[in-house]
Amino acid sequence: VAWRLQSLRKWSIQQSDRQCAMVLKALLAKRMKSETKNFDTRDKLPEGTEPFCVAYVKGAPNAKICVLEMDSYTQGEAALGLLQGVLATQVGSTLGSPQSVRVVYDQTVTSADRLSQQSGFEVVDKYGTRPFVIGPDNDQKYYLQQTPLTKLITELPRGGKVGDSALFATRLNAYCNGLGAETGLQQDCAYLSEENCALVMDLWKSKHTD
């Protein structure tokens, strides 16, 4: 099953979400039978579940997906957002983990295990193959949504983008919770208007602790 899943990841990039979901469901039934005792493989995928191909980041051929769990997925998403190699994040839930963050990362830069070590969060789905139910729109990029920059966010049902970039939205969300370094924020601010840059910088300074 493992090698078939790896082949499917490459194939799914050119396929529609619906086609990918159908194939993924069949593979999940086999994998879950051995991994999860409480999962009935005869059941349908939970409502709101997305296959991993939907989370694929365009222009990132080395992208891989994992899911980590934590006490608060809004805080967890912010904490993961600036780790090296992270491309995108989504809050939601997976089997047995109601507070989880799905992370799309560059496998040439980091790994699921490294993300776990850096964040202190446990990896509950190392390959991003379990059903994942995306959380409510108002929980995606939560800290960014608490600012006037929320008007710049698109595609919240899929985790959120700013300027058509899931990576940029992920990084801004972390800054809005006072995380990261000022030098990194200054570099990212180059993609914002002067007014919005000042807004994020002031918010970061008010929350940041050394």
Secondary structure as GFF3:
##gff-version 3
##sequence-region A 1 210
A	DSSP	alpha_helix	2	12	.	.	.	ID=ss1
A	DSSP	alpha_helix	17	35	.	.	.	ID=ss2
A	DSSP	three_ten_helix	52	55	.	.	.	ID=ss3
A	DSSP	beta_strand	63	69	.	.	.	ID=ss4
A	DSSP	alpha_helix	73	81	.	.	.	ID=ss5
A	DSSP	beta_strand	86	94	.	.	.	ID=ss6
A	DSSP	beta_strand	97	106	.	.	.	ID=ss7
A	DSSP	alpha_helix	112	119	.	.	.	ID=ss8
A	DSSP	beta_strand	122	125	.	.	.	ID=ss9
A	DSSP	beta_strand	132	134	.	.	.	ID=ss10
A	DSSP	three_ten_helix	137	139	.	.	.	ID=ss11
A	DSSP	alpha_helix	142	145	.	.	.	ID=ss12
A	DSSP	three_ten_helix	148	152	.	.	.	ID=ss13
A	DSSP	beta_strand	153	154	.	.	.	ID=ss14
A	DSSP	three_ten_helix	156	158	.	.	.	ID=ss15
A	DSSP	beta_strand	161	162	.	.	.	ID=ss16
A	DSSP	alpha_helix	166	175	.	.	.	ID=ss17
A	DSSP	alpha_helix	182	188	.	.	.	ID=ss18
A	DSSP	three_ten_helix	189	191	.	.	.	ID=ss19
A	DSSP	alpha_helix	194	207	.	.	.	ID=ss20
###
